[in-house]
Amino acid sequence: MIRSGRFKHLSIGGVLAALALLSGCTLGGAAAGGYIGHETTHSTVGTVGGAVAGGIVGYELGK
């Protein structure tokens, strides 16, 4: 099933987040979090907040 619009972006973001979390990578987590934060809020604050949160999760899983 092909999704369009906002849901397509969230699906891609979900895949990126899953890959980052499975690899336990700080940089990957930050990138995925930033992408998801941007797509959900369309704001700089959302992007930065998502990147910070994703980086923390990636770092903790990488220990």
C-alpha positions as CSV (number, residue, x, y, z in Angstrom):
1,M,0.0,0.0,0.0
2,I,1.4,3.3,-1.0
3,R,0.9,6.1,1.4
4,S,0.9,9.8,0.5
5,G,1.6,13.0,2.2
6,R,2.5,13.2,5.9
7,F,2.1,9.5,6.6
8,K,4.7,8.6,4.0
9,H,7.2,10.8,5.7
10,L,6.4,9.3,9.1
11,S,6.8,5.8,7.7
12,I,10.2,6.7,6.4
13,G,11.1,8.3,9.7
14,G,9.9,5.2,11.5
15,V,12.2,3.0,9.5
16,L,15.1,5.3,10.1
17,A,14.4,5.4,13.8
18,A,14.2,1.6,14.0
19,L,17.5,1.2,12.1
20,A,19.2,3.8,14.4
21,L,17.8,2.2,17.6
22,L,18.8,-1.3,16.4
23,S,22.3,-0.2,15.7
24,G,22.6,1.7,19.0
25,C,24.3,4.6,17.3
26,T,24.3,8.1,18.8
27,L,24.7,9.8,15.4
28,G,22.0,7.6,13.8
29,G,19.6,8.2,16.7
30,A,20.2,12.0,16.4
31,A,19.6,11.9,12.6
32,A,16.4,9.8,12.9
33,G,15.1,11.9,15.8
34,G,15.8,15.1,14.0
35,Y,14.0,13.9,10.9
36,I,11.0,12.7,12.9
37,G,10.9,15.9,14.9
38,H,10.9,18.0,11.8
39,E,8.3,16.0,10.0
40,T,5.9,16.0,13.0
41,T,6.3,19.7,14.0
42,H,7.7,21.4,10.9
43,S,9.7,23.7,13.3
44,T,13.3,24.2,14.3
45,V,12.5,23.5,17.9
46,G,10.9,20.1,17.0
47,T,13.9,19.2,14.8
48,V,16.5,20.0,17.5
49,G,14.4,18.4,20.3
50,G,14.0,15.3,18.2
51,A,17.7,15.1,17.4
52,V,18.6,15.5,21.1
53,A,16.2,12.9,22.2
54,G,17.2,10.5,19.5
55,G,20.9,11.0,20.2
56,I,20.3,10.3,23.9
57,V,18.4,7.1,23.1
58,G,21.1,6.0,20.6
59,Y,23.9,6.7,23.1
60,E,22.2,4.8,25.9
61,L,21.5,1.8,23.6
62,G,25.1,1.8,22.4
63,K,26.6,1.4,25.9
